[in-house]
Amino acid sequence: MKYLVKVSPAAQAEIRKLPGHIRQRVREAIRSLAEDPRPPRSKALAFSLPDAEARRLRIDRWRIIYAVVESGDIRMVAVLAVRQRPPYDYRDLPELFAEI
């Protein structure tokens, strides 16, 4: 069963600013989350949410920060940010996940 993928407006703006070759890889990775929201190259983040799992997907030096929501009939992937690491250090996770 496919997951609904929603990309936040802030993440959409971040994606538009990415270098072209990375932007295409990020968009493809986000599309693939509909089929498999927990691909082998993703990692669960040590951040707890009531009905969602915080995860990140690494693409070179970039990180896609997202949540997998499975509650009743709802199966959704919410993409919240695309950040470069370093310098990104995950300190803003509470603010990002407050949007869900």
ZIUR-V103629 format. One record per residue. N is the residue number from 1. SS is DSSP state (hx for helix, st for strand, lp for the rest). OMEGA is omega in whole degrees, -180 to 180 (* if undefined). D_LAST is the distance of its C-alpha to the last C-alpha in Angstrom with 2 decimals. Layout:
n->N ss->SS omega->OMEGA d_last->D_LAST
n->N ss->SS omega->OMEGA d_last->D_LAST
//
This chain:
n->1 ss->lp omega->-179 d_last->21.53
n->2 ss->lp omega->174 d_last->19.33
n->3 ss->lp omega->172 d_last->15.56
n->4 ss->st omega->180 d_last->13.83
n->5 ss->st omega->177 d_last->12.72
n->6 ss->st omega->179 d_last->10.47
n->7 ss->st omega->-178 d_last->11.05
n->8 ss->lp omega->177 d_last->9.50
n->9 ss->hx omega->179 d_last->12.53
n->10 ss->hx omega->178 d_last->12.94
n->11 ss->hx omega->177 d_last->13.22
n->12 ss->hx omega->179 d_last->15.57
n->13 ss->hx omega->178 d_last->17.65
n->14 ss->hx omega->180 d_last->17.92
n->15 ss->hx omega->180 d_last->19.08
n->16 ss->hx omega->-178 d_last->21.66
n->17 ss->lp omega->-178 d_last->23.14
n->18 ss->lp omega->171 d_last->23.74
n->19 ss->lp omega->-173 d_last->27.36
n->20 ss->hx omega->-177 d_last->28.30
n->21 ss->hx omega->178 d_last->28.94
n->22 ss->hx omega->180 d_last->25.68
n->23 ss->hx omega->-180 d_last->23.70
n->24 ss->hx omega->179 d_last->25.23
n->25 ss->hx omega->179 d_last->24.52
n->26 ss->hx omega->179 d_last->20.82
n->27 ss->hx omega->179 d_last->20.53
n->28 ss->hx omega->179 d_last->22.49
n->29 ss->hx omega->179 d_last->20.44
n->30 ss->hx omega->178 d_last->17.17
n->31 ss->hx omega->-178 d_last->19.18
n->32 ss->hx omega->178 d_last->20.47
n->33 ss->lp omega->178 d_last->17.11
n->34 ss->lp omega->-180 d_last->17.39
n->35 ss->lp omega->-176 d_last->20.52
n->36 ss->lp omega->-178 d_last->19.81
n->37 ss->lp omega->179 d_last->16.33
n->38 ss->lp omega->-179 d_last->18.31
n->39 ss->lp omega->-177 d_last->21.26
n->40 ss->lp omega->-178 d_last->23.97
n->41 ss->lp omega->176 d_last->23.33
n->42 ss->st omega->-178 d_last->19.71
n->43 ss->st omega->175 d_last->19.10
n->44 ss->st omega->178 d_last->16.82
n->45 ss->st omega->180 d_last->15.74
n->46 ss->st omega->-179 d_last->16.92
n->47 ss->st omega->-174 d_last->13.65
n->48 ss->st omega->177 d_last->12.77
n->49 ss->lp omega->-177 d_last->9.70
n->50 ss->lp omega->-176 d_last->10.70
n->51 ss->lp omega->-177 d_last->9.98
n->52 ss->st omega->178 d_last->8.92
n->53 ss->st omega->178 d_last->11.26
n->54 ss->st omega->-178 d_last->10.90
n->55 ss->st omega->172 d_last->13.55
n->56 ss->st omega->178 d_last->15.54
n->57 ss->st omega->-176 d_last->18.13
n->58 ss->st omega->173 d_last->21.21
n->59 ss->st omega->-173 d_last->23.28
n->60 ss->lp omega->180 d_last->26.26
n->61 ss->lp omega->-177 d_last->25.18
n->62 ss->st omega->179 d_last->21.75
n->63 ss->st omega->172 d_last->18.50
n->64 ss->st omega->-180 d_last->15.57
n->65 ss->st omega->-176 d_last->12.50
n->66 ss->st omega->178 d_last->10.06
n->67 ss->st omega->174 d_last->8.41
n->68 ss->st omega->-178 d_last->10.39
n->69 ss->st omega->177 d_last->9.20
n->70 ss->st omega->-177 d_last->12.48
n->71 ss->st omega->-178 d_last->12.79
n->72 ss->lp omega->180 d_last->15.99
n->73 ss->lp omega->-175 d_last->16.47
n->74 ss->st omega->174 d_last->13.01
n->75 ss->st omega->-172 d_last->13.28
n->76 ss->st omega->171 d_last->10.76
n->77 ss->st omega->179 d_last->10.31
n->78 ss->st omega->178 d_last->7.55
n->79 ss->st omega->-173 d_last->9.78
n->80 ss->st omega->-178 d_last->8.74
n->81 ss->st omega->171 d_last->12.34
n->82 ss->st omega->-173 d_last->15.97
n->83 ss->st omega->177 d_last->18.19
n->84 ss->st omega->179 d_last->21.84
n->85 ss->lp omega->-13 d_last->23.09
n->86 ss->lp omega->19 d_last->25.24
n->87 ss->lp omega->-175 d_last->24.53
n->88 ss->lp omega->-175 d_last->20.77
n->89 ss->lp omega->174 d_last->20.42
n->90 ss->lp omega->-180 d_last->16.75
n->91 ss->lp omega->-177 d_last->17.12
n->92 ss->lp omega->-180 d_last->14.06
n->93 ss->hx omega->179 d_last->11.61
n->94 ss->hx omega->-180 d_last->10.58
n->95 ss->hx omega->179 d_last->9.91
n->96 ss->hx omega->-175 d_last->8.10
n->97 ss->hx omega->173 d_last->5.65
n->98 ss->lp omega->-180 d_last->5.54
n->99 ss->lp omega->-176 d_last->3.81
n->100 ss->lp omega->* d_last->0.00
//
